[in-house]
Amino acid sequence: MTTITRFAPSPTGTLHVGNIRTALHNWMLARKSGGRFILRIDDTDAARSEERFVEAIRADLDWLGLAPDGEERQSARLDLYDTAFEKLKAAGRVYPAYETQQELELKRKIQLGRGLPPIYDRGALKLSDEERAAKEAEGIAPHWRFKLDHEEIIDWEDGIRGPQKFDPAQLSDPVIRRADGSWLYMLPSAVDDIDMGITDVLRGEDHVSNTAVQKQMFDALHDVGFDHSECPVHDACPHFAHEALLVGKEGKLSKRLGSLGCDAFREQGIEPEALIAMLARLGTSLPVEPIADRDVLLQTFDLSTFGRAPAKFDHAELERVNTAIVHAMEFAEVADRLPEGIDAAGWHAIRPNLTTVGEAAEWWQLVVGPIDARAFDEDDRTYLAEAAEMLAWSETPWQDLTGALKEATGRKGKALFLPLRQALTGKDHGPDMGELLPLIGEDRARERLKSAAAD
Ligand code: GLU
């Protein structure tokens, strides 16, 4: 059976690192078994959903290399939810409720005041036909709740959390539809998971109690004959797995993390592959390593390695992974992002000094100039004048020059190399001079040595 996963963001904002992680893991789950990964835009909330966010989500997935195999949107599937709703209503599994927000809030307060859990008291189910008619006559349109089956204990084997058990009597019958006919998240999601043949629902542990409710929805939908026609597994329902949430390094859910998205990562020079390598393994028992090859990440991806403790997102760790990934990137992968003039040899020379690809321009400056002027003492000036004289061009000008200078002056180590590096690049540290000098070229090199000697 083909694995089918989905990533179901609501387009009420851009993706943040937590959503990105969920998208990645669903992508991996599907890819690992040659399955399908679907992007489902959960846009039933017309007031808060915006097209620009749909576009941003697509663009982010594209940048991350997590292209979906298909895209669906809930706003185009409202008829299907109506069909499911009518079936459930006919079977007595959804019921109208008339309480206002204030009434519900008051009920909650009273329950909490008595030390009781704030579970909906099913007041609406106790209304007589006359009472209901009276409400309607007053012009109060009902909202709709799904009626949980209190006789049916809810349990499932969670792919990450292990055996899960819920007593439905401890849960409120969820509101699934507003008085204006619009949908809340709960039912459309279950309907779609059935209709799209989703085999695995992998999401954050903040959805565990939603899953408990949706488990009963799957069963209720099945009982009323709403099944995926070609996918008998939905006689049961998808496998569920809930991953521990992502927290900041300090162990708390931080606001910063909640708004950290692809734009910010791009601006910081974080490569998508670095983010992927880190998020693929964060919160698992596998080490986070700078693995740019997704096949390697896929081979080791396994829900059984996921822990229950919150996964800690440490920005410094991401930067380390990024640096290592940049150091291993081939010229062809970055060519179109480099400043004019850098060729494969140039990239190779400066790559080990970079923490981001964007820094290449700064290092390339050492080749094309202008470079920082340095002040040298008299001794060094004499030495540099000699270097300018002795500079000869070959395949290996740096080795030749330093070899000849060592012999001629008796200098060695730092005294031999540092003034040359300073005069040729304006810096104390930097790329390997053996690679850099051929890029600087004979004329520029001689000129820089002469000018340093003259100062
Ligand atoms: N739209 C829901 C959310 O963003 C989807 C949750 C789910 O995966 O079912 O939280």
Boltz pocket constraint, residues with backbone or C-beta under 6 A from the ligand:
constraints:
  - pocket:
      binder: B
      contacts: [[A, 6], [A, 8], [A, 9], [A, 10], [A, 42], [A, 185], [A, 189], [A, 202], [A, 203], [A, 207]]
      max_distance: 6.0
